[in-house]
Amino acid sequence: MATLRPAILDAALRACTRAQTRRPALRNTVQSRPQVPCRTQRRCISDDARPPLPRGTPGPSKVVAPKTRLAVGVVFIGTLIYSMATGDNQPPPSTDTPPPRSGQQLDSPSIADRDSLSKRESGVTARSPMRLRMEAFIKENQQEIVRALEALDGSQRFQIDTWDRPNGGGGISCVLQDGKVFDKAGVNTSVVYGTLPRAAISKMRVNHKALDPDVESLEFFAAGLSLVLHPQNPMAPTVHLNYRYFETANQDGSTNAWWFGGGTDLTPSYLFDEDVIHFHRNIKEACDAHDKEYYPRFKKWCDEYFSVKHRGETRGVGGIFFDDLDETEKDQESLFAFVQTCLGAFLPSYLPIIQKRSDMPFVEKEKQWQQLRRGRYVEFNLVHDRGTAFGLNTPGARIESILMSLPLTARWQYQHEPEKGSREERLVNILRKPIEWV
C-alpha cells in the first residue's frame, strides 16, 4: 500500500493530536467542579469516578485514546475506499498549489521522441512517417550490399560500428580495409535529428519555398545511405553512391518541408568503354521506369556537380545526381519509389564490372597512376562536396564516418602530365569534356 497520506488524513491526525495535548487541562477542570448528586434515572460518568461493576462482571477493555482512534479510523477507511474506487494511490492536489496560468502548456515532444515512440508502439509500416520508412529502407539495403561485397572480397569482413547521437538518431558504419578485392570499402547509414537556425532556413528557402521564413529555428531530420568502394586493382573503377531524405518539422511535429537527393557515379583510373556503358545503361533503365526525362537531366547534373573545378576536369565518368526533389517535382510516394528503384539497381550495375577487372594484371606504373587519380578524388571531396561540408559542420558529427569516403592511400606528384597517346591521356581528355555513353 502506498505510504503517502491524503491531505485530509494529515489534517485529522493533527486535530486529534491537539485534542490529546489538551486532555490533562480538561481533566483538571472536571475534577475542580463541585460534585453534584446524581439522580436515580441518570448516571454520571467521568474518567475519575465510575460506578462499581457487579461482582463477576468482566472489566472494561483498556483502549488507549478511543476518540483519537475513531477519528483516524473513519478518515483512513474513507480514504481507502476512495482509493480503491478511483484506482488513484496519489494524494489529492494540495490546496497550496496555484492553478496553471492561462496558456501555460507542457513542452511538446521533439520529432525524435515522436519517432521513437512510434517505432516502439507499432514498428514501421506503409503508414508510418516517411522519416521512419526511409530509415528502414536504407538499413535493409546496407545489409544486403555488405553481404554481397563480403562474398566478393572473400578475405575480409566489414568492421561494423554502431553509434548514437545524443539528440536522437545515429548510424551504422561498415568499413572493410586491406582486402583482396577492395583496398578500402565503406557502406554507411546515418540518421540525424537536429535544429536548423534561422540563417540556415533562409539559405534553404532558395530551393524550398515551403520553409517558414519567420521562425527562429526548425527541427530537421536527415537520413541517408552513402557508399564508396576503392578497389586494389587499378583496372577496376572506384564507385560512389548516396541516397538521402531531408525533412523539417513544425513545432507540433507536422512536416514543414521535405526533399530527396542522391545518385551514383563511376570513377575509373583506366577506361574500359564497355564497363562505363554497362553502368550507365543500368542507371538509365532505373530512371526510365519513372520518368524518361530523368536520366538525361540527372546525368548532366552529375557531370556538373562532380567537377574538380580547380583542375578543370570531372571526378569520373559520371552517372546520375539529383537533389532537392520535393512536391514541386512529384508527390512524396512517387519520389520515394524512384529512389528505391535506383538503389536497387546498384549491385547489378557494378558487381559485373568489379568481378571482371579485379584479377587483371597490372604494373607499378599503373598503380602509381591510380594513386594520382585518387588524389583528385580527395580534392573534390574535401574542397567541393556539399555532403562532406554539411557533415563536418553538423554539431556532434562523427568525423570518422564522414571521411570514410577517402581512399586508404593517394598520391600528389608535382606537375605530372600523362604521356601523349597513352591510355592515361585518353581518360583525362574525357574527364575534361564529358561524353554521352548511352
Salt bridges, closest charged atoms under 4 A:
ASP10 OD1 - ARG5 NE 2.94
ASP47 OD2 - ARG23 NH1 3.62
ASP47 OD1 - ARG50 NH2 3.92
ASP115 OD1 - ARG131 NH2 2.73
GLU135 OE2 - LYS119 NZ 3.47
GLU135 OE2 - LYS139 NZ 2.86
GLU150 OE1 - ARG157 NH2 3.76
ASP161 OD2 - ARG398 NH2 2.16
ASP183 OD2 - ARG374 NH1 2.83
GLU216 OE2 - ARG198 NH1 2.69
GLU247 OE2 - ARG131 NH1 2.52
ASP265 OD1 - HIS240 ND1 2.82
ASP265 OD2 - ARG315 NH2 2.88
ASP273 OD2 - ARG426 NH2 3.04
GLU274 OE1 - LYS356 NZ 3.17
GLU274 OE2 - ARG357 NH2 3.43
ASP275 OD2 - ARG357 NE 2.80
ASP288 OD2 - LYS284 NZ 2.68
ASP291 OD2 - LYS330 NZ 2.76
ASP303 OD2 - LYS299 NZ 2.80
GLU304 OE2 - LYS300 NZ 2.48
GLU313 OE2 - ARG373 NH2 2.94
GLU313 OE2 - ARG376 NE 3.23
ASP323 OD1 - ARG244 NH2 3.57
ASP323 OD2 - ARG386 NH2 2.44
ASP324 OD1 - HIS208 NE2 2.87
ASP326 OD2 - HIS208 ND1 3.08
GLU329 OE1 - ARG297 NH2 2.89
GLU333 OE2 - ARG133 NH1 2.63
GLU379 OE1 - HIS310 NE2 2.77
GLU379 OE2 - ARG311 NH2 2.83
GLU419 OE2 - LYS365 NZ 3.02
GLU425 OE2 - LYS420 NZ 3.89
GLU436 OE2 - LYS299 NZ 3.74
